Amino acid sequence: MGAGVTLRQLDEDPHPLLARLRASEPVSWVPALGGWLVTRYDLAVEVMRDTRRFTVDDPRFSTAQVVGPSMLSLDGSEHDRHRAPFTGPFRARAVRERFAAEVASSAERLVARLVPAGAAELRRDFAGPLAAVIVARALGLAEDEVGDVLSWYERIVAAVTSITAGEPAPAAGADAFGSLRARLQGVMRGDSLLAAVAAGTNLSDEQVISNAAILLFGGIETTEGMITNTILHLLERPAVLADARADPELLGAAIEESLRLEPAASVVDRYTTEPTSLGAISLGAGQPVRVSIAGANRDPTVFAEPDRFNLARAGARRHLAFAQGPHVCLGIHLARLEARVGVGALLRGLPGLRLDGARPAEVRGLVFRKPSTLHVVWPAQA
């Protein structure tokens, strides 16, 4: 089946295709991706947890080609060495203490700017700026540098996506990382999370910066996608929206269900280290294995009625949107905090919020899935 899969299908609406593959060919060779595509939940977990047989440490790994070796593209002791200095600041309690007040004030400030207009494009006017201002502050950058941060991030994302699609990385991605590197070198001795990490580690400055680029990349992409996709899912379902407005606990459930249905990062890459088997398929050494998070998250053996948005779903957090194993998302607690606070601020601050019917939103993306634009309207306030 994989021979007939196109990049366009995977970009536009991959879910019917992923369901067919999951049922009949859960490990499928997809020439369009140049690798094996894994769509079944149990097999996806197996690949992500077993770094002995399935590694990220390969010169073909897309993100490393753009920002260099980092915790995202290393395994074993080197992965641990790169990740360990960043682990403490991103534990749940540390995130609450360092970021909760700032996330709340930033979200409220962004919403207040939107209120008088009665209309906005929420990906660029709210979700992206909120994610960028928090990660910028964490890295020691000023709020007025958020525009630069978003520009660097978008060009890095575009380069990673091009490599995943089998295309050459655009020069703009390397240029963006060069600009980021130069700026971070200037703040590594200041008062910031990044400066604290740099002062207390045996990583070189270049290694700290590569890992900081991953924080930038993941911190914006995951959060922007989470917020944008959650808002879209809620506004498409007025009854669910009403429930989430009435009960903050249900807002958390809505975020998890949105992550399950449309994970912001829909594919993660691994490479076989030796001849091995996966399900019923025998793989040679050095084979590219692409785990479809989007496919695994709708596996009916794990999630009943997997295509339905269900606020009462049992075990909703079993989704794989933040990956699993040693490479589970470092910023998982910060991303959830920003999404919960950000979406809550929007719902409180913009009564009557609804989709702009004249400019519909469409979730798309080969690797990173979200609407390119999310146009909304609400009754303007004086």
N, C-alpha and C positions, 0 to 999 in steps of 0.2 A: 504493500500500500504506500509506503513512504516514497517510492519512486515518482508518484504522481503529485506529491505535495509541492506547493509553490510558496515562495516568500510572501506573495500577495495574500494568500489564504492565511498565513500565520500572522500577518500584519493586521488584517482587517477584522475578521471574526473567526478566530481559530477554534472556538469551542466545539462546534459540531464535528469538525475534523479530528480534534484531539479525542473526543469521545469515541469515535470509530476506531482510531488507532489504539486507544486504551483497551477496548473490548477485544480486538482481533490481533493487534500487533503492538504490544506495549513497549517493546524495544524494537525500533524500526529504523532502518538505514534511510536517511533523507538526503539525497544528493544535493538538494537546494541549500541545505545547511552544511554539507560536507561532513556529516557525522551521524551518530546514532541518537535518536530522540526517544527519551524515556517518559512515558505518560502515566504510569501506574503508581499509586501512592507508595506501596511497600517497596517497590524497586527504586523509586526516587530517594526514599529515606536510606536505603542500603547504599546507594552511590554516595550520598552526601556524608554519611557517617564513616565509611570505610576509606580512610585516606591512604591505607597501604596499597589498595588495588586501584583506587580512583583519585587522582591528584589534580591540584590546580597548578602545580609547579612544572610548567611546560612553556617553552618559548612562544607557543601559539596562543596562550591565554590573552584575551583581548585587552583587558584593563592594564595589564603589566606592560603591554606594548606602548601604551600612552603615558603612564605615570611612573613606570619602573617597578621593581620588586617591592612588595609590601605584604602586610598580613593577609591580604586578599589573595595573593598569588604565590604564597609559600606554604609548605607543609612541614610537619615534624618540629624539630627543635628550633629551626629558623622562624617558622610561623609563630611559635610560642614567644620567642625573643622579641619579635616585632609587635605582637599583640599585647603582651603583658603590661608594658608601661601605660597603655591606654585603658586597661580593664577597670581599674579602680574608679576613675572619674565617671565611668558610664554605668556603674551599678545603680540599681533603682533608687536607693536612698540618696546617693551622691547627686544623681540627676535632679531629684526633687529639691534638694537643698540649693544646688547651684542654679537651676534653670526655671523652676516652677513660677516664681514671681515675674521673671523676665518674659517668659512665654506669655503669661496672662496679660502683662502690660503691653507687649508688642501686638498681641492679637486685638486687644481692645482699641489700641491706637489705629491699627489698620482698618478696623470696622468703622470707627468714627469718621475716618476720611472718606469712606464709601457712602455713608448714610445720605448726604444731601443729593447725590446724583440720581438715585433711583434705578441705576443700571450699572453693571460692571462685567468684566471678564475675569472670573475669579482665579483662574490659574496664575495669570500674570499680575493681577491686582491684589491678590491675597495669599494664596497657598505658597507660591514661589517666594515672594518677599518674606513671609513669616519664617519659612524654613531657612532662607538665606541669612536673615538677620541673626538667628540663633546660632547657626554654625559659624558665621563670621565672628560673632562675639566670642565663641568658644576658642576660635583660632587666634584671637587677639586683634581682630580687625575692627574698624569703626563702622557704625551704622551707615555713614555716608558712602561706604565702599560696597554696599550691597549690590549696586548696579554692576560693578566690576566682577564681584563674586558670581552673580548669575550669568554674566557673559562668559566667564571662564568655564563654569560648569556646563553650560549648554554646548560649548564647543568640544569639551571633553566627552560628554555623552554622545554627541554626534560621531566622534571618532571611534568610540567603542562599538556603537551600533554598526558602523560601516565595516569594521573588522569582522564582527559576528556574521554579517551578511556576505562575507567573502570578498569584500571590496577593499581597496587600499585605504589606509587611514588618511583623512584629509590633513594637510599641513596645519590647518587652523587648530587642530587638537594639540599638537606639539607646541604651537605658539602660545596657546592658552595655558598649558602647564608651565611653560617657561615664565610667563608673566606671574602666575601663582607662586612659583618657586622663588622668584625674585622678591615678591612682596612678603612671603612668609619668612624669608631669611632676615627681613628687617624687624619682625615682631617676635622672633624666637627668644629674645632676651628680656621681653617685657613681662607684664602681669597678666598671664592668660593660662588656660589649661595647656596649651601647646608649649609655652615657655616652661611650665612645671614639668611636663613630660621630658622636654629636652634636657633639663637640668638634672634629672634623676635617672637617666638611662645610659647604656653603653652604645646605643644606636648612633650612627653618624648623623650629621645635620641633613644630609641628602636622604637618608633612610627615614628620618622623622618627617621630612617634607613629603615623601612619597606616601607615607601613612596618613599624613594630614590631608593629602589630596583625596585619599579614599574616604576619609571622614566627610570632606566637602561633598564629594560625589554621592556617597550614600546618604548623608544627612539631608541634602536637598532633594535628591531623586525620590527616596523612599517617602519622605514626609509630604512633599508636594503631590506625589501620586496618591498617597493615602487620603489626604484632605480633599483633593479634587474628585477622586473616584467616589469617596463617601458622600460628598454633597450631591453628586450626580445621582447616585443610587437612591438617596433619600428624596430628592426632588422628583424623581420619576415615580415615586410611590407615596402619594399624599397620606395614606392611612399610616404607613410606617413612620413618615415624617412627624405626624401628629403624636404618635406614641413616643418617639425619641425626644420631642420637645417637652413632653409631660414628665418624662422620667429619665434623669441623667444616667442611670444605670443602663438603660436601653440604648443610650447613645454609644456607650462602650461596646455593647453587643453589635450595634450597627457598623461600627468601625471594623470589628473583627470579621463580620460577614462580608463587608465590602472587600477586605483584604483577601478573603477566601475566593470570592467570585472574580475579582480582577486584581491580582497581586501587582504591585507597582513594578517589580522586576519579575518577569514571567519565565525566564530561562536562566539557568546557571550552568557553567561549563566545567567538565572534568576530563581527564585523560587516563586511559588505562596504563598501569605501570608494568603489567605482565599479562600473558595469556590468561583469560579468566572467563567465567560465564556470568550472565545476568539474565535471570529468568530462564527461558529456553534457548537463549542465544549465546553462542561462543564468540568471544571477542579476542582479537590479537592484541599484542602489546602496542602502546602508542596510539590507540584508537580514540578519536574525539567522542565524548559522551555528553549530550546536552540534556539536562534534566528539565522537563517542562513543569515548572511550578504550577502554571495555569492548568495543565492537564491533571496533575496529582490532586490539586485542590477541589476538583469536581469528581473525584473517584467515588462512585456510588457505594462501594463496599465500606467506605469510611464516613461519608456524608449522605444521609438519606435525602432524596429529592435534591440532588446537588445543584441544579440550575435555579432553584428557588431561593429568594432572599428571605431568610427566616430569622427574626430577632430572638426567637425562643430555641434556637438550635442547640442541642446538647453537644458538648465537646467542640464548640466552634474554634477554640484556640488550637486545635490540632492542625490547623492549616499550616502550610509550609512557606508562607509569604516572607518570613525572615530566615529561611533555610533551616538546616539542622546540622549537628555535628560541630567540629572545631571551628567552622566558618559561620556559625550562626551570627546573625547581625549584631555587631557590637553596640549599635545605637538603638536597639529595640525599645528600651525604656524611654529614651528621649523622643523617638518617633511617635510612640503611643501617647506620651504626654502632649506633644504638640498637636496631634490630630484631635485628641479629646478636647483640649482647651480651645483650639482654633475653631473647630466645627461648632462647639458650644457657643463661642462668642458670636459667630455669624448668625446662628439661629436666634439668639437673644437680641442681637442688635439690629437685625433686619427682619422685622415682622412682615409677613406677607411675601417672603422670598419665594420666587418661582423661576422656572426655566424660561428663557426668552424663546418663545415658539418660532420666531422668525429666523433664529440662528441656532439650529439644533446642535447638540454636542454628540460626539462619537468617540468612544474609546478605541484607540488603535495603538499599534506598536509591536515590532518584532521582539524586542527585548524589554523595553520599558513601556508599559501600557497605561495610558491615561488619555483624556481628551486633549487635543492640541489647544482648544479653547473651550471655556465653559461660560457662556453668556447667560446672565441672570438679570431679573428685574424685580423691583419691589416698590411699594408706594413711597414716593419721595417725601422726605420729612423736612419741614422748614428749619 
